[in-house]
């Protein structure tokens, strides 16, 4: 089942009883904005136990319109990339195993 | 090059949202732990405006030790993939020529 941002805010608010839902919502928004801003500066983001975000630079290349065969220039691109950390990889891997046992 | 970490995120939350330092640190930790825990339970996480964390199941395949050339089985596994949303892609400057 897919989890959305607002569901995440609900869960966190229910758990951190001393915080208001509004504060949790603003914090989640701030965290995501700060990650985006760091990437826009081409800084890395390293969250231990979770993973890291960094920009991947793709050089300009010439592409082809597959329909017409026409050569079109594709400009250089900066693409956000996420690499799962060790704990993330292990827990997701284990999650798969436990599901198989259930099924 | 600078790297953004949980400590800096907690400082931002303290400065900008006004939680105390302990609350800020706990909430930043809980945010990432909760996403990880949902993914571990097999639930994809969609953060609108930012991106989606999805799960992909990979079948077992045969790999090769690149040094020795010896074939080794790589077991079936589930991995996390991140797909940045349009807003995030635009924010980081989709094309290099912009700057």
N, CA and C atoms of all chains as a GROMACS GRO file, in nm:
protein
  606
    1UNK      N    1   0.083  -0.120   0.000
    1UNK     CA    2   0.000   0.000   0.000
    1UNK      C    3   0.088   0.126   0.000
    2UNK      N    4   0.052   0.219  -0.088
    2UNK     CA    5   0.133   0.340  -0.101
    2UNK      C    6   0.113   0.432   0.018
    3UNK      N    7   0.221   0.491   0.066
    3UNK     CA    8   0.214   0.587   0.176
    3UNK      C    9   0.241   0.726   0.119
    4UNK      N   10   0.152   0.822   0.148
    4UNK     CA   11   0.170   0.958   0.097
    4UNK      C   12   0.230   1.048   0.205
    5UNK      N   13   0.266   1.168   0.162
    5UNK     CA   14   0.324   1.266   0.255
    5UNK      C   15   0.228   1.296   0.371
    6UNK      N   16   0.098   1.314   0.340
    6UNK     CA   17   0.006   1.349   0.448
    6UNK      C   18  -0.013   1.231   0.544
    7UNK      N   19  -0.007   1.108   0.493
    7UNK     CA   20  -0.017   0.992   0.583
    7UNK      C   21   0.107   0.984   0.673
    8UNK      N   22   0.221   1.018   0.615
    8UNK     CA   23   0.346   1.019   0.692
    8UNK      C   24   0.336   1.123   0.805
    9UNK      N   25   0.280   1.240   0.772
    9UNK     CA   26   0.262   1.346   0.873
    9UNK      C   27   0.168   1.297   0.984
   10UNK      N   28   0.059   1.230   0.946
   10UNK     CA   29  -0.034   1.174   1.044
   10UNK      C   30   0.036   1.080   1.141
   11UNK      N   31   0.111   0.985   1.082
   11UNK     CA   32   0.180   0.883   1.164
   11UNK      C   33   0.278   0.949   1.260
   12UNK      N   34   0.355   1.045   1.209
   12UNK     CA   35   0.456   1.110   1.293
   12UNK      C   36   0.389   1.193   1.403
   13UNK      N   37   0.279   1.260   1.370
   13UNK     CA   38   0.208   1.342   1.470
   13UNK      C   39   0.151   1.254   1.580
   14UNK      N   40   0.098   1.138   1.539
   14UNK     CA   41   0.038   1.048   1.637
   14UNK      C   42   0.144   0.994   1.733
   15UNK      N   43   0.267   0.984   1.683
   15UNK     CA   44   0.373   0.927   1.765
   15UNK      C   45   0.442   1.032   1.853
   16UNK      N   46   0.466   1.150   1.795
   16UNK     CA   47   0.533   1.257   1.871
   16UNK      C   48   0.422   1.342   1.935
   17UNK      N   49   0.370   1.292   2.049
   17UNK     CA   50   0.249   1.350   2.107
   17UNK      C   51   0.265   1.495   2.151
   18UNK      N   52   0.389   1.534   2.180
   18UNK     CA   53   0.410   1.670   2.231
   18UNK      C   54   0.420   1.772   2.118
   19UNK      N   55   0.410   1.727   1.993
   19UNK     CA   56   0.417   1.820   1.880
   19UNK      C   57   0.280   1.833   1.814
   20UNK      N   58   0.251   1.952   1.761
   20UNK     CA   59   0.124   1.968   1.691
   20UNK      C   60   0.140   1.913   1.549
   21UNK      N   61   0.026   1.880   1.488
   21UNK     CA   62   0.027   1.829   1.352
   21UNK      C   63   0.088   1.934   1.259
   22UNK      N   64   0.058   2.061   1.288
   22UNK     CA   65   0.107   2.171   1.205
   22UNK      C   66   0.261   2.175   1.207
   23UNK      N   67   0.318   2.160   1.327
   23UNK     CA   68   0.464   2.162   1.339
   23UNK      C   69   0.527   2.046   1.263
   24UNK      N   70   0.462   1.928   1.270
   24UNK     CA   71   0.515   1.811   1.199
   24UNK      C   72   0.507   1.835   1.049
   25UNK      N   73   0.395   1.891   1.005
   25UNK     CA   74   0.375   1.918   0.863
   25UNK      C   75   0.481   2.018   0.812
   26UNK      N   76   0.502   2.125   0.888
   26UNK     CA   77   0.601   2.227   0.848
   26UNK      C   78   0.742   2.167   0.847
   27UNK      N   79   0.770   2.079   0.943
   27UNK     CA   80   0.903   2.017   0.951
   27UNK      C   81   0.929   1.927   0.831
   28UNK      N   82   0.828   1.845   0.797
   28UNK     CA   83   0.844   1.756   0.681
   28UNK      C   84   0.868   1.838   0.555
   29UNK      N   85   0.792   1.946   0.540
   29UNK     CA   86   0.809   2.032   0.423
   29UNK      C   87   0.950   2.094   0.423
   30UNK      N   88   0.993   2.140   0.540
   30UNK     CA   89   1.126   2.202   0.550
   30UNK      C   90   1.237   2.101   0.515
   31UNK      N   91   1.225   1.979   0.566
   31UNK     CA   92   1.328   1.877   0.538
   31UNK      C   93   1.339   1.856   0.386
   32UNK      N   94   1.223   1.840   0.320
   32UNK     CA   95   1.226   1.815   0.175
   32UNK      C   96   1.278   1.937   0.099
   33UNK      N   97   1.240   2.056   0.145
   33UNK     CA   98   1.290   2.179   0.080
   33UNK      C   99   1.442   2.192   0.096
   34UNK      N  100   1.492   2.158   0.215
   34UNK     CA  101   1.636   2.169   0.241
   34UNK      C  102   1.715   2.069   0.155
   35UNK      N  103   1.660   1.950   0.138
   35UNK     CA  104   1.727   1.850   0.054
   35UNK      C  105   1.731   1.901  -0.090
   36UNK      N  106   1.617   1.953  -0.138
   36UNK     CA  107   1.610   2.005  -0.275
   36UNK      C  108   1.709   2.121  -0.294
   37UNK      N  109   1.715   2.210  -0.193
   37UNK     CA  110   1.805   2.327  -0.203
   37UNK      C  111   1.950   2.283  -0.206
   38UNK      N  112   1.984   2.181  -0.125
   38UNK     CA  113   2.121   2.130  -0.123
   38UNK      C  114   2.157   2.073  -0.261
   39UNK      N  115   2.064   1.998  -0.320
   39UNK     CA  116   2.090   1.940  -0.452
   39UNK      C  117   2.102   2.050  -0.557
   40UNK      N  118   2.020   2.155  -0.545
   40UNK     CA  119   2.027   2.266  -0.640
   40UNK      C  120   2.163   2.336  -0.632
   41UNK      N  121   2.227   2.332  -0.514
   41UNK     CA  122   2.363   2.387  -0.498
   41UNK      C  123   2.468   2.286  -0.540
   42UNK      N  124   2.423   2.167  -0.581
   42UNK     CA  125   2.511   2.055  -0.617
   42UNK      C  126   2.585   2.000  -0.496
   43UNK      N  127   2.525   2.016  -0.376
   43UNK     CA  128   2.579   1.954  -0.255
   43UNK      C  129   2.521   1.813  -0.243
   44UNK      N  130   2.594   1.726  -0.174
   44UNK     CA  131   2.541   1.593  -0.144
   44UNK      C  132   2.452   1.600  -0.020
   45UNK      N  133   2.364   1.503  -0.005
   45UNK     CA  134   2.283   1.489   0.116
   45UNK      C  135   2.310   1.349   0.168
   46UNK      N  136   2.358   1.338   0.292
   46UNK     CA  137   2.393   1.207   0.347
   46UNK      C  138   2.316   1.181   0.475
   47UNK      N  139   2.220   1.090   0.468
   47UNK     CA  140   2.138   1.056   0.583
   47UNK      C  141   2.178   0.916   0.626
   48UNK      N  142   2.249   0.908   0.738
   48UNK     CA  143   2.302   0.778   0.782
   48UNK      C  144   2.189   0.679   0.811
   49UNK      N  145   2.205   0.557   0.761
   49UNK     CA  146   2.105   0.453   0.783
   49UNK      C  147   1.990   0.460   0.685
   50UNK      N  148   1.987   0.568   0.607
   50UNK     CA  149   1.877   0.586   0.510
   50UNK      C  150   1.933   0.581   0.368
   51UNK      N  151   2.018   0.678   0.337
   51UNK     CA  152   2.078   0.680   0.204
   51UNK      C  153   2.132   0.817   0.172
   52UNK      N  154   2.177   0.834   0.050
   52UNK     CA  155   2.233   0.964   0.011
   52UNK      C  156   2.173   1.010  -0.121
   53UNK      N  157   2.162   1.141  -0.133
   53UNK     CA  158   2.115   1.203  -0.256
   53UNK      C  159   2.231   1.282  -0.315
   54UNK      N  160   2.244   1.277  -0.447
   54UNK     CA  161   2.347   1.358  -0.514
   54UNK      C  162   2.300   1.381  -0.657
   55UNK      N  163   2.353   1.484  -0.719
   55UNK     CA  164   2.318   1.507  -0.859
   55UNK      C  165   2.406   1.422  -0.948
   56UNK      N  166   2.345   1.365  -1.050
   56UNK     CA  167   2.423   1.300  -1.155
   56UNK      C  168   2.424   1.392  -1.275
   57UNK      N  169   2.542   1.414  -1.329
   57UNK     CA  170   2.554   1.503  -1.444
   57UNK      C  171   2.558   1.421  -1.571
   58UNK      N  172   2.461   1.444  -1.656
   58UNK     CA  173   2.460   1.372  -1.784
   58UNK      C  174   2.504   1.469  -1.892
   59UNK      N  175   2.609   1.434  -1.966
   59UNK     CA  176   2.660   1.527  -2.067
   59UNK      C  177   2.562   1.543  -2.184
   60UNK      N  178   2.579   1.651  -2.257
   60UNK     CA  179   2.497   1.674  -2.376
   60UNK      C  180   2.527   1.564  -2.478
   61UNK      N  181   2.430   1.527  -2.556
   61UNK     CA  182   2.452   1.425  -2.658
   61UNK      C  183   2.359   1.454  -2.776
   62UNK      N  184   2.382   1.388  -2.885
   62UNK     CA  185   2.289   1.401  -2.995
   62UNK      C  186   2.196   1.282  -2.994
   63UNK      N  187   2.069   1.312  -2.995
   63UNK     CA  188   1.970   1.206  -2.998
   63UNK      C  189   1.905   1.201  -3.136
   64UNK      N  190   1.810   1.113  -3.147
   64UNK     CA  191   1.742   1.099  -3.275
   64UNK      C  192   1.593   1.086  -3.248
   65UNK      N  193   1.515   1.155  -3.325
   65UNK     CA  194   1.371   1.136  -3.317
   65UNK      C  195   1.340   0.998  -3.374
   66UNK      N  196   1.291   0.906  -3.289
   66UNK     CA  197   1.276   0.768  -3.336
   66UNK      C  198   1.176   0.755  -3.451
   67UNK      N  199   1.083   0.852  -3.460
   67UNK     CA  200   0.983   0.844  -3.568
   67UNK      C  201   1.041   0.889  -3.701
   68UNK      N  202   1.110   1.003  -3.696
   68UNK     CA  203   1.155   1.063  -3.823
   68UNK      C  204   1.302   1.034  -3.854
   69UNK      N  205   1.377   0.989  -3.753
   69UNK     CA  206   1.519   0.964  -3.773
   69UNK      C  207   1.601   1.093  -3.771
   70UNK      N  208   1.533   1.204  -3.746
   70UNK     CA  209   1.599   1.335  -3.744
   70UNK      C  210   1.694   1.347  -3.624
   71UNK      N  211   1.810   1.405  -3.644
   71UNK     CA  212   1.906   1.423  -3.535
   71UNK      C  213   1.868   1.547  -3.454
   72UNK      N  214   1.854   1.527  -3.322
   72UNK     CA  215   1.819   1.641  -3.235
   72UNK      C  216   1.920   1.649  -3.120
   73UNK      N  217   1.968   1.770  -3.088
   73UNK     CA  218   2.062   1.782  -2.976
   73UNK      C  219   1.989   1.765  -2.842
   74UNK      N  220   2.045   1.683  -2.752
   74UNK     CA  221   1.990   1.668  -2.617
   74UNK      C  222   2.086   1.741  -2.523
   75UNK      N  223   2.039   1.846  -2.456
   75UNK     CA  224   2.131   1.924  -2.371
   75UNK      C  225   2.179   1.845  -2.248
   76UNK      N  226   2.289   1.892  -2.186
   76UNK     CA  227   2.339   1.831  -2.063
   76UNK      C  228   2.231   1.841  -1.956
   77UNK      N  229   2.223   1.740  -1.869
   77UNK     CA  230   2.119   1.738  -1.767
   77UNK      C  231   2.178   1.714  -1.630
   78UNK      N  232   2.108   1.765  -1.529
   78UNK     CA  233   2.143   1.735  -1.390
   78UNK      C  234   2.024   1.658  -1.333
   79UNK      N  235   2.049   1.536  -1.288
   79UNK     CA  236   1.940   1.451  -1.242
   79UNK      C  237   1.964   1.410  -1.097
   80UNK      N  238   1.865   1.432  -1.007
   80UNK     CA  239   1.883   1.388  -0.869
   80UNK      C  240   1.890   1.235  -0.863
   81UNK      N  241   1.981   1.182  -0.784
   81UNK     CA  242   1.998   1.038  -0.772
   81UNK      C  243   2.003   0.998  -0.626
   82UNK      N  244   1.935   0.888  -0.593
   82UNK     CA  245   1.933   0.838  -0.455
   82UNK      C  246   2.002   0.704  -0.448
   83UNK      N  247   2.088   0.688  -0.349
   83UNK     CA  248   2.152   0.559  -0.327
   83UNK      C  249   2.114   0.514  -0.186
   84UNK      N  250   2.049   0.398  -0.177
   84UNK     CA  251   2.005   0.349  -0.046
   84UNK      C  252   2.125   0.315   0.041
   85UNK      N  253   2.116   0.348   0.170
   85UNK     CA  254   2.222   0.317   0.265
   85UNK      C  255   2.216   0.171   0.308
   86UNK      N  256   2.316   0.129   0.385
   86UNK     CA  257   2.330  -0.012   0.422
   86UNK      C  258   2.206  -0.064   0.497
   87UNK      N  259   2.165   0.011   0.601
   87UNK     CA  260   2.050  -0.035   0.681
   87UNK      C  261   1.923  -0.041   0.596
   88UNK      N  262   1.907   0.056   0.509
   88UNK     CA  263   1.790   0.058   0.419
   88UNK      C  264   1.791  -0.067   0.330
   89UNK      N  265   1.906  -0.094   0.270
   89UNK     CA  266   1.915  -0.210   0.181
   89UNK      C  267   1.884  -0.338   0.256
   90UNK      N  268   1.942  -0.350   0.377
   90UNK     CA  269   1.922  -0.473   0.454
   90UNK      C  270   1.777  -0.490   0.497
   91UNK      N  271   1.715  -0.381   0.545
   91UNK     CA  272   1.578  -0.392   0.596
   91UNK      C  273   1.479  -0.422   0.484
   92UNK      N  274   1.499  -0.359   0.368
   92UNK     CA  275   1.410  -0.382   0.255
   92UNK      C  276   1.426  -0.525   0.204
   93UNK      N  277   1.549  -0.572   0.205
   93UNK     CA  278   1.580  -0.708   0.164
   93UNK      C  279   1.514  -0.808   0.259
   94UNK      N  280   1.526  -0.783   0.390
   94UNK     CA  281   1.465  -0.871   0.491
   94UNK      C  282   1.313  -0.868   0.479
   95UNK      N  283   1.258  -0.750   0.450
   95UNK     CA  284   1.113  -0.736   0.434
   95UNK      C  285   1.061  -0.829   0.328
   96UNK      N  286   1.136  -0.843   0.221
   96UNK     CA  287   1.098  -0.931   0.113
   96UNK      C  288   1.093  -1.076   0.161
   97UNK      N  289   1.197  -1.113   0.239
   97UNK     CA  290   1.203  -1.250   0.291
   97UNK      C  291   1.084  -1.284   0.378
   98UNK      N  292   1.047  -1.191   0.469
   98UNK     CA  293   0.939  -1.221   0.561
   98UNK      C  294   0.805  -1.231   0.487
   99UNK      N  295   0.792  -1.152   0.378
   99UNK     CA  296   0.669  -1.159   0.300
   99UNK      C  297   0.654  -1.295   0.232
  100UNK      N  298   0.767  -1.346   0.185
  100UNK     CA  299   0.765  -1.476   0.118
  100UNK      C  300   0.724  -1.585   0.216
  101UNK      N  301   0.774  -1.574   0.340
  101UNK     CA  302   0.739  -1.674   0.440
  101UNK      C  303   0.589  -1.672   0.468
  102UNK      N  304   0.534  -1.549   0.472
  102UNK     CA  305   0.391  -1.534   0.496
  102UNK      C  306   0.310  -1.599   0.383
  103UNK      N  307   0.356  -1.570   0.260
  103UNK     CA  308   0.280  -1.617   0.144
  103UNK      C  309   0.299  -1.766   0.130
  104UNK      N  310   3.355   1.951  -0.089
  104UNK     CA  311   3.213   1.977  -0.111
  104UNK      C  312   3.136   1.950   0.017
  105UNK      N  313   3.039   2.036   0.041
  105UNK     CA  314   2.957   2.029   0.160
  105UNK      C  315   2.855   1.916   0.149
  106UNK      N  316   2.823   1.853   0.260
  106UNK     CA  317   2.716   1.753   0.258
  106UNK      C  318   2.613   1.787   0.364
  107UNK      N  319   2.487   1.780   0.326
  107UNK     CA  320   2.378   1.804   0.421
  107UNK      C  321   2.352   1.675   0.498
  108UNK      N  322   2.346   1.686   0.632
  108UNK     CA  323   2.323   1.568   0.716
  108UNK      C  324   2.202   1.592   0.808
  109UNK      N  325   2.168   1.488   0.885
  109UNK     CA  326   2.056   1.500   0.978
  109UNK      C  327   2.080   1.610   1.081
  110UNK      N  328   2.208   1.626   1.122
  110UNK     CA  329   2.240   1.728   1.222
  110UNK      C  330   2.205   1.867   1.170
  111UNK      N  331   2.239   1.891   1.042
  111UNK     CA  332   2.207   2.024   0.986
  111UNK      C  333   2.057   2.043   0.965
  112UNK      N  334   1.990   1.934   0.928
  112UNK     CA  335   1.845   1.942   0.912
  112UNK      C  336   1.780   1.975   1.047
  113UNK      N  337   1.829   1.911   1.153
  113UNK     CA  338   1.773   1.937   1.287
  113UNK      C  339   1.796   2.082   1.327
  114UNK      N  340   1.912   2.138   1.291
  114UNK     CA  341   1.940   2.278   1.321
  114UNK      C  342   1.842   2.370   1.247
  115UNK      N  343   1.814   2.337   1.121
  115UNK     CA  344   1.716   2.416   1.044
  115UNK      C  345   1.578   2.411   1.109
  116UNK      N  346   1.540   2.292   1.154
  116UNK     CA  347   1.408   2.277   1.217
  116UNK      C  348   1.402   2.358   1.346
  117UNK      N  349   1.512   2.357   1.422
  117UNK     CA  350   1.521   2.437   1.545
  117UNK      C  351   1.511   2.586   1.512
  118UNK      N  352   1.586   2.631   1.411
  118UNK     CA  353   1.588   2.772   1.374
  118UNK      C  354   1.457   2.821   1.314
  119UNK      N  355   1.399   2.739   1.225
  119UNK     CA  356   1.289   2.789   1.143
  119UNK      C  357   1.151   2.750   1.195
  120UNK      N  358   1.139   2.633   1.257
  120UNK     CA  359   1.007   2.589   1.304
  120UNK      C  360   0.990   2.622   1.452
  121UNK      N  361   1.103   2.630   1.523
  121UNK     CA  362   1.096   2.667   1.664
  121UNK      C  363   1.077   2.549   1.758
  122UNK      N  364   1.098   2.427   1.711
  122UNK     CA  365   1.101   2.314   1.806
  122UNK      C  366   1.230   2.326   1.885
  123UNK      N  367   1.232   2.268   2.006
  123UNK     CA  368   1.359   2.271   2.079
  123UNK      C  369   1.454   2.170   2.016
  124UNK      N  370   1.581   2.175   2.057
  124UNK     CA  371   1.681   2.096   1.986
  124UNK      C  372   1.654   1.946   1.992
  125UNK      N  373   1.608   1.900   2.108
  125UNK     CA  374   1.582   1.757   2.122
  125UNK      C  375   1.464   1.714   2.034
  126UNK      N  376   1.356   1.797   2.036
  126UNK     CA  377   1.239   1.766   1.953
  126UNK      C  378   1.276   1.765   1.805
  127UNK      N  379   1.357   1.864   1.766
  127UNK     CA  380   1.396   1.876   1.624
  127UNK      C  381   1.474   1.752   1.580
  128UNK      N  382   1.569   1.711   1.664
  128UNK     CA  383   1.650   1.595   1.630
  128UNK      C  384   1.564   1.469   1.622
  129UNK      N  385   1.472   1.454   1.720
  129UNK     CA  386   1.386   1.335   1.723
  129UNK      C  387   1.295   1.328   1.601
  130UNK      N  388   1.240   1.444   1.562
  130UNK     CA  389   1.146   1.444   1.450
  130UNK      C  390   1.218   1.418   1.318
  131UNK      N  391   1.338   1.475   1.302
  131UNK     CA  392   1.415   1.450   1.180
  131UNK      C  393   1.449   1.300   1.171
  132UNK      N  394   1.492   1.244   1.284
  132UNK     CA  395   1.521   1.098   1.288
  132UNK      C  396   1.397   1.017   1.254
  133UNK      N  397   1.285   1.053   1.318
  133UNK     CA  398   1.161   0.977   1.301
  133UNK      C  399   1.113   0.982   1.156
  134UNK      N  400   1.132   1.095   1.092
  134UNK     CA  401   1.090   1.111   0.952
  134UNK      C  402   1.158   1.007   0.863
  135UNK      N  403   1.290   0.999   0.873
  135UNK     CA  404   1.363   0.905   0.786
  135UNK      C  405   1.340   0.760   0.829
  136UNK      N  406   1.330   0.737   0.961
  136UNK     CA  407   1.306   0.601   1.010
  136UNK      C  408   1.170   0.550   0.963
  137UNK      N  409   1.070   0.638   0.964
  137UNK     CA  410   0.935   0.597   0.924
  137UNK      C  411   0.931   0.562   0.774
  138UNK      N  412   0.998   0.641   0.692
  138UNK     CA  413   1.001   0.610   0.548
  138UNK      C  414   1.069   0.474   0.528
  139UNK      N  415   1.182   0.455   0.597
  139UNK     CA  416   1.255   0.328   0.583
  139UNK      C  417   1.167   0.212   0.628
  140UNK      N  418   1.097   0.230   0.739
  140UNK     CA  419   1.015   0.123   0.794
  140UNK      C  420   0.899   0.090   0.698
  141UNK      N  421   0.839   0.191   0.637
  141UNK     CA  422   0.732   0.165   0.539
  141UNK      C  423   0.786   0.087   0.420
  142UNK      N  424   0.904   0.126   0.371
  142UNK     CA  425   0.965   0.056   0.258
  142UNK      C  426   0.997  -0.088   0.296
  143UNK      N  427   1.045  -0.107   0.419
  143UNK     CA  428   1.080  -0.242   0.466
  143UNK      C  429   0.954  -0.330   0.472
  144UNK      N  430   0.838  -0.266   0.497
  144UNK     CA  431   0.712  -0.342   0.500
  144UNK      C  432   0.653  -0.361   0.361
  145UNK      N  433   0.723  -0.311   0.260
  145UNK     CA  434   0.676  -0.330   0.123
  145UNK      C  435   0.588  -0.218   0.071
  146UNK      N  436   0.581  -0.106   0.144
  146UNK     CA  437   0.496   0.005   0.102
  146UNK      C  438   0.578   0.115   0.034
  147UNK      N  439   0.549   0.146  -0.094
  147UNK     CA  440   0.617   0.258  -0.158
  147UNK      C  441   0.576   0.389  -0.088
  148UNK      N  442   0.662   0.490  -0.093
  148UNK     CA  443   0.634   0.618  -0.028
  148UNK      C  444   0.638   0.729  -0.133
  149UNK      N  445   0.526   0.803  -0.144
  149UNK     CA  446   0.517   0.910  -0.244
  149UNK      C  447   0.513   1.045  -0.175
  150UNK      N  448   0.614   1.127  -0.203
  150UNK     CA  449   0.622   1.259  -0.143
  150UNK      C  450   0.600   1.362  -0.254
  151UNK      N  451   0.476   1.414  -0.261
  151UNK     CA  452   0.441   1.500  -0.375
  151UNK      C  453   0.531   1.622  -0.378
  152UNK      N  454   0.574   1.659  -0.497
  152UNK     CA  455   0.664   1.774  -0.515
  152UNK      C  456   0.809   1.736  -0.498
  153UNK      N  457   0.834   1.618  -0.441
  153UNK     CA  458   0.973   1.577  -0.417
  153UNK      C  459   1.007   1.454  -0.502
  154UNK      N  460   0.941   1.344  -0.471
  154UNK     CA  461   0.967   1.223  -0.550
  154UNK      C  462   0.908   1.101  -0.484
  155UNK      N  463   0.922   0.989  -0.551
  155UNK     CA  464   0.864   0.864  -0.501
  155UNK      C  465   0.975   0.763  -0.472
  156UNK      N  466   0.962   0.698  -0.355
  156UNK     CA  467   1.050   0.585  -0.324
  156UNK      C  468   0.973   0.459  -0.360
  157UNK      N  469   1.026   0.384  -0.452
  157UNK     CA  470   0.957   0.264  -0.497
  157UNK      C  471   1.041   0.140  -0.471
  158UNK      N  472   0.976   0.024  -0.484
  158UNK     CA  473   1.043  -0.103  -0.457
  158UNK      C  474   1.046  -0.185  -0.584
  159UNK      N  475   1.157  -0.246  -0.612
  159UNK     CA  476   1.166  -0.333  -0.729
  159UNK      C  477   1.217  -0.469  -0.685
  160UNK      N  478   1.148  -0.571  -0.733
  160UNK     CA  479   1.193  -0.708  -0.702
  160UNK      C  480   1.280  -0.757  -0.817
  161UNK      N  481   1.398  -0.801  -0.782
  161UNK     CA  482   1.490  -0.851  -0.884
  161UNK      C  483   1.500  -1.003  -0.871
  162UNK      N  484   1.495  -1.069  -0.984
  162UNK     CA  485   1.510  -1.214  -0.984
  162UNK      C  486   1.655  -1.253  -0.957
  163UNK      N  487   1.673  -1.378  -0.921
  163UNK     CA  488   1.810  -1.427  -0.906
  163UNK      C  489   1.877  -1.426  -1.044
  164UNK      N  490   2.004  -1.390  -1.046
  164UNK     CA  491   2.077  -1.392  -1.174
  164UNK      C  492   2.219  -1.437  -1.147
  165UNK      N  493   2.287  -1.470  -1.253
  165UNK     CA  494   2.426  -1.513  -1.237
  165UNK      C  495   2.518  -1.394  -1.259
  166UNK      N  496   2.600  -1.370  -1.161
  166UNK     CA  497   2.698  -1.263  -1.174
  166UNK      C  498   2.835  -1.324  -1.193
  167UNK      N  499   2.932  -1.238  -1.204
  167UNK     CA  500   3.067  -1.285  -1.228
  167UNK      C  501   3.162  -1.198  -1.148
  168UNK      N  502   3.253  -1.258  -1.081
  168UNK     CA  503   3.357  -1.181  -1.014
  168UNK      C  504   3.443  -1.118  -1.124
  169UNK      N  505   3.443  -0.985  -1.134
  169UNK     CA  506   3.513  -0.922  -1.246
  169UNK      C  507   3.663  -0.948  -1.245
  170UNK      N  508   3.716  -0.978  -1.128
  170UNK     CA  509   3.862  -1.003  -1.120
  170UNK      C  510   3.898  -1.144  -1.165
  171UNK      N  511   3.821  -1.241  -1.115
  171UNK     CA  512   3.859  -1.380  -1.140
  171UNK      C  513   3.778  -1.444  -1.254
  172UNK      N  514   3.663  -1.381  -1.289
  172UNK     CA  515   3.579  -1.438  -1.394
  172UNK      C  516   3.494  -1.554  -1.345
  173UNK      N  517   3.502  -1.584  -1.215
  173UNK     CA  518   3.425  -1.696  -1.160
  173UNK      C  519   3.277  -1.658  -1.151
  174UNK      N  520   3.189  -1.743  -1.197
  174UNK     CA  521   3.045  -1.717  -1.190
  174UNK      C  522   2.993  -1.739  -1.049
  175UNK      N  523   2.909  -1.645  -1.003
  175UNK     CA  524   2.848  -1.660  -0.871
  175UNK      C  525   2.700  -1.622  -0.882
  176UNK      N  526   2.610  -1.698  -0.813
  176UNK     CA  527   2.469  -1.662  -0.820
  176UNK      C  528   2.443  -1.537  -0.734
  177UNK      N  529   2.368  -1.440  -0.788
  177UNK     CA  530   2.324  -1.324  -0.711
  177UNK      C  531   2.179  -1.350  -0.677
  178UNK      N  532   2.150  -1.361  -0.546
  178UNK     CA  533   2.018  -1.405  -0.503
  178UNK      C  534   1.911  -1.302  -0.540
  179UNK      N  535   1.786  -1.350  -0.547
  179UNK     CA  536   1.674  -1.260  -0.572
  179UNK      C  537   1.671  -1.156  -0.460
  180UNK      N  538   1.639  -1.034  -0.493
  180UNK     CA  539   1.639  -0.930  -0.390
  180UNK      C  540   1.539  -0.822  -0.422
  181UNK      N  541   1.506  -0.746  -0.319
  181UNK     CA  542   1.419  -0.630  -0.337
  181UNK      C  543   1.505  -0.506  -0.312
  182UNK      N  544   1.495  -0.410  -0.402
  182UNK     CA  545   1.574  -0.288  -0.387
  182UNK      C  546   1.484  -0.164  -0.391
  183UNK      N  547   1.534  -0.055  -0.331
  183UNK     CA  548   1.462   0.072  -0.329
  183UNK      C  549   1.510   0.156  -0.447
  184UNK      N  550   1.416   0.215  -0.520
  184UNK     CA  551   1.455   0.311  -0.624
  184UNK      C  552   1.385   0.442  -0.594
  185UNK      N  553   1.449   0.553  -0.630
  185UNK     CA  554   1.391   0.685  -0.609
  185UNK      C  555   1.367   0.750  -0.743
  186UNK      N  556   1.245   0.800  -0.762
  186UNK     CA  557   1.212   0.870  -0.886
  186UNK      C  558   1.180   1.015  -0.852
  187UNK      N  559   1.270   1.107  -0.885
  187UNK     CA  560   1.245   1.247  -0.851
  187UNK      C  561   1.123   1.300  -0.924
  188UNK      N  562   1.045   1.383  -0.855
  188UNK     CA  563   0.927   1.444  -0.916
  188UNK      C  564   0.968   1.560  -1.007
  189UNK      N  565   0.870   1.607  -1.083
  189UNK     CA  566   0.899   1.713  -1.181
  189UNK      C  567   0.951   1.838  -1.111
  190UNK      N  568   0.889   1.874  -0.999
  190UNK     CA  569   0.929   1.997  -0.929
  190UNK      C  570   1.076   1.988  -0.886
  191UNK      N  571   1.114   1.873  -0.830
  191UNK     CA  572   1.253   1.856  -0.786
  191UNK      C  573   1.350   1.861  -0.904
  192UNK      N  574   1.311   1.795  -1.013
  192UNK     CA  575   1.398   1.795  -1.132
  192UNK      C  576   1.417   1.937  -1.184
  193UNK      N  577   1.307   2.015  -1.183
  193UNK     CA  578   1.318   2.154  -1.230
  193UNK      C  579   1.404   2.236  -1.136
  194UNK      N  580   1.386   2.209  -1.005
  194UNK     CA  581   1.458   2.288  -0.904
  194UNK      C  582   1.610   2.271  -0.912
  195UNK      N  583   1.654   2.151  -0.947
  195UNK     CA  584   1.799   2.128  -0.952
  195UNK      C  585   1.857   2.172  -1.086
  196UNK      N  586   1.771   2.229  -1.170
  196UNK     CA  587   1.820   2.276  -1.300
  196UNK      C  588   1.827   2.160  -1.395
  197UNK      N  589   1.718   2.136  -1.465
  197UNK     CA  590   1.710   2.021  -1.554
  197UNK      C  591   1.819   2.024  -1.661
  198UNK      N  592   1.853   2.144  -1.705
  198UNK     CA  593   1.960   2.153  -1.807
  198UNK      C  594   2.079   2.230  -1.750
  199UNK      N  595   2.196   2.186  -1.784
  199UNK     CA  596   2.319   2.246  -1.733
  199UNK      C  597   2.337   2.390  -1.784
  200UNK      N  598   2.284   2.416  -1.904
  200UNK     CA  599   2.307   2.546  -1.967
  200UNK      C  600   2.243   2.662  -1.890
  201UNK      N  601   2.151   2.628  -1.799
  201UNK     CA  602   2.083   2.732  -1.723
  201UNK      C  603   2.179   2.817  -1.641
  202UNK      N  604   2.289   2.759  -1.596
  202UNK     CA  605   2.382   2.838  -1.515
  202UNK      C  606   2.517   2.841  -1.581
   0.00000   0.00000   0.00000
